[in-house]
């Protein structure tokens, strides 16, 4: 079993690290939050006092960080991973960040003699806890081959999307579809309400007809039809509206760089931005249905 360093033990990283522990790995963690570190030790993990200490003692290092600037700092900073890890240390970044940063850090890692993949995830907190995440992996074939057994301890589906940065590209494209489709499903339910059509009846029809999609059948934004959806738990987040804003913003940045028009993606980013800024960014992203419902004219 490997000695794995895990940087970022939050809502996603924490349960991912616990699954590595269950698989028999020795997992050394670090996080800015003392509570997250306590949960890691409670699960049987150990802690490092600093990034250099962690980097110097591990065979594999996984990062799960909030944004591209954090990834750059943790990997390429003066006290970062690349200046302290041993040659041939396997690096896996599971953060969701911009493609440019992913490719920049991967290039620096290659120059330092360390195989690296970008491996963002889909599946939310529930998938992280259950070990059923989907990993979208970018990087050289050799690095993917090395990373695959580690990723299998945390996920159910591991897809090699191509070269460095392609994991991030796949993630933002996937989540752009997700954000757009959730808005479409939510608008349909709000319209159905206005027309006197029962939620369950709409679900029974749409889920077996041409409107069928994951946002409807797995994550239905209204209570009732799908008992496991966040709508039945007051929109307790599996994936928050604020995180959806982040991913849609990354998609729009990539679209501008690539010179691609994505009007539906731009509309979804704008709508989720308004919703998150209204004070509900911590709720699950499926709660956008409440914002759409609330934006209707009460007199209509």
N, C-alpha and C positions, 0 to 999 in steps of 0.2 A: 504494500500500500504506500501511497505517496505522502510526503509532507507538503501540505497545501497552505499557502498564505491566502487569506481572504480579506480584502480591503473594502469595507462598506457593509456593515451587518444590519442594515435597516429592514424595512418591511419586506423587501425581496431578498436581499443578501442574507439576512438572518436565517430564514428557512432553507435557503439553498445550501448554506454552510452546514446546517443540521443534517441535511440529506447526505452530504459528503461524510459527516461523522458516522451516520448510520451505515454507510457503505464500508466503513472500516478505516477511512483515511485519518491521518493526524492533521487537524485543521487549526492553524494559528491565525487568529483574527485581530483586527484593529478597526476602531470606529471612533468618531468624535463624541458619540453618545454613550455615557456610562451604563445606561440601562440596557442598550443593545449588547454591550460587552458582557454584562452580567448574565444576560440570557444565553450568550454563547458559552460561557464557562459552566452555567447550569446544565447545558446540554452535553458537556464533556469536552468542549474545546479549550484551547489555551490562548493566551494573549501575548501580543508583542507591544512593547512600549513605544516603538517608532517604526516608520516605514523602512529605514535602513536595517534595523534589527530583523524585521520580518523578511526582507528581501535576501539578506545574507544567509538565511537558514532554510529556505524552502526550495523544493524541486519544481513546484507549480505555483503561480500567483494568479488569483482571480480578483478582478476589480468590479465593483458595482457602485457607480458614483453618479451624482446628480446631473452633471453637465460636462461639455467638452473641455472647459477651462480646468475643471478638477482633474480630468483624465490627463491633460497635458502636464499639469503640475505634479501629479503623483508619479507619472512615468519619467518625465524629462527634467524635473526640477533638480536643484543641487543636492537635495536629500532624497531624490526620487529612486524609483525601482531600477532604472537602467544604469545608474551609476553605482548601484550597490548589489544587485543580483549577480549570481554566477553565470558565466557563459553557458548557454544551452538550457537555461531555465525557461520553462514553458509559460508564456503569458497569455491570459484569456481576459479580455475586457467585455463584460456583459452589460455595461452601461448603454443607454440609448443616447447617442450623440450625433453630431454632424459628420457626414462622410469625410470631409476634408481633414478633420482632426484625427479620425480613425486611421486614415491613410498616412498622415504625417507621423503619428506615433508608431505605426507598424514599420515604416521606413527606418526610423531611429532604432527600433528594436532589432531589425535585421542587421543594421550596421554594428550593433553591439553583440551580435552573435546569438540572439535569443529568438526562437520561433514564437510567433504571435498570431492570434486570431481575434477578430472582433466577433462577438457572439451575443448580440442582444436577444431578448427573450419575448415570447408572447405567452399569455396564460394567467397573468395577474398573480396576486398574493395566494389565491387558492391553488393555482398550478404550482407555485413555488413550494407551498407546504406539502402538496401531494406528490411532488416529484414528477409532474406531468407536463412541464414546460416544453414549449417548442423553441429550439435554438436555431437562429438564422446566422450561419457562420461564414465569415469572409477571411480569406488568407490562403497561403500556399497549400498544396496538397499534403506536403510533409507535416506542416503544422496542424492541419485538420486531423490527420491520422493520429497524431500525438494527443490532441485535445479530445477526440471523440470518446474514449473510455471515461474521462473525467466528466464530460457533459452528460453521459448516459446515467450517471448517479443522480442527476438533478432534473433530467427531462425525459420525455417520452419520444419526442420527434427531434432529430438533429439533421438539418439540411445544410449541405455545403453550397453556398450561393455563388461562389467564385472567389476572386482575388480580394486583397485587403480592401476593406470598406464596403464590400458588397453585402455583408451581413446588415450593416446599418442601412444601406439602400433598401434592402428587402423589408426591414422593420418599418421604415417611414412610409413606404408604399403601402404595406399591409394596413398600417394604422390610419392612413388617409382614407382607405376604403372603409375601415371600421367606423371612423368618425362620421363620414358621409352617410353610411347606411343606418347608423343609429338615429341620426336626425330624420332621415326619411321614414323610418319605422315610427318614430315618435310623432311626426306630423300626421301620419296616417291614423294613429290612435286618437289624437286630438280631434281630427276631422270626424272620425267615427263617433266620438262622444257628442259632437255638435249635431250629428245626423241621427242620433238615437240608436246607434248600433252598439250592441254589447261587446265589451272587450274580448270575452271568451269566443263569441261568434266570429269576430274578425280574426282572431288567432287561429281558430279551427279551419277557417277558409284559407287565409293567407299562408299558413305554415305548410299547406299541401298544394299550394298553387304557385304561380310565377313570382310571387313576392317573397318566397322562402329565402331566408338568409340567417346567418349566425346571430345577428343583432335581434332577430325576432325569436328564433326557436331555442336559443340557449340563454340569451340575455334580455328577454322581453322587458321593455321599460315600464310596464304597468303591472301592478300586483295581480296575482291570480293565475294566469295561464301557465307560467313556468315557475313552480314553487321555489326553485333554487336560485332564481335571479335576485339581484340586490334590491329590486323594487319591493320585495317582500320583507326586507330588513331595513326599511327606512333609508334605502340607498347607502347603506354602509359600504365603503369603497373596496372593491377588488382592484379597480383601476380608476383613479380619481379624475374629475373633470380638469383639474389643473395639469395632470400628467397628459391628458389628451391635448390640451392647449400646447404643451411643450412639443409633443410629437407632430402635431399639425403645423406648428411654426417651423420645425425642422424640415418638414416636407415642402413648405412654401419657400424656404431658403434654398433648398436643393433645386426646386423647380426654376427659380430665378437664375441660379448659377448655370443650369443646364439649358436655359432658354425654352422651357416647356410651359405652355399655358394649362393651368389646372383650375378653372373657375369654380368647380364644385368643391375642390379642396380649399380654395381661398375662402369660399362662403362658409364652409364648416369651421375653418380656423377663426373667422370673424365671429361667428355665432357662439362658439365655445369660449372665445375670449371675453365676450360680453357677459356670458353666464358666470364664468369664473370670477370676473371682476365685480360681479354683483354680490359676492360674499359666499358663494356656494361651491367654490373650487375644490373643497375637501370632500364633497359628496362623490359618489360613483358617477362616472361619465354618463350612464344611462338616465340619470336624473335630469338630463337636458329636457326631457319631456315636460317637466314641471315649468321650466323656463318658457318653452313653447306654448304651453297651456296658459301661463300667466300673461303672455304677450298678446293674447287675443282680446278683442274689444268686449268688455263685460256686457255691453248692451246688445251684442250681436246674437 
